Amino acid sequence: MHDPDTIARDYLAVWNQPDATQRLGQLSASWSDAAQYADPLMAASGRGAICDMIELARTQFPGHAFSLRGKPDSHRQFVRFSWDLAADGGPRVAGGTDIVRIDDQGRIAEVVGFLDG
């Protein structure tokens, strides 16, 4: 059984990792080889492409970090959690909810993200 709190925090740690090499290492530890990611603004397939996509997103919001909003929940192989994006001590500039599918090895296999209005 997977722990939704750990999955959500590890997921956000990947997005908050400024170093691409370390980020790819985090992805390798917790995401499947063929992981898929999609939200309304971007999509990527595979760890390397997801790492690059995160780098692009990070360059658009320098000095910002993702934080968990509320309590993650789960059922079967799915985890759902919400997040906020803000500069340190600043107002929220974006937020959303992600649905994560976990594979049989406990790794992230797919993420479907939704942005708040």
Order of alpha helices (4+ residues) and beta strands (2+ residues): alpha-alpha-beta-beta-alpha-beta-beta-beta-beta
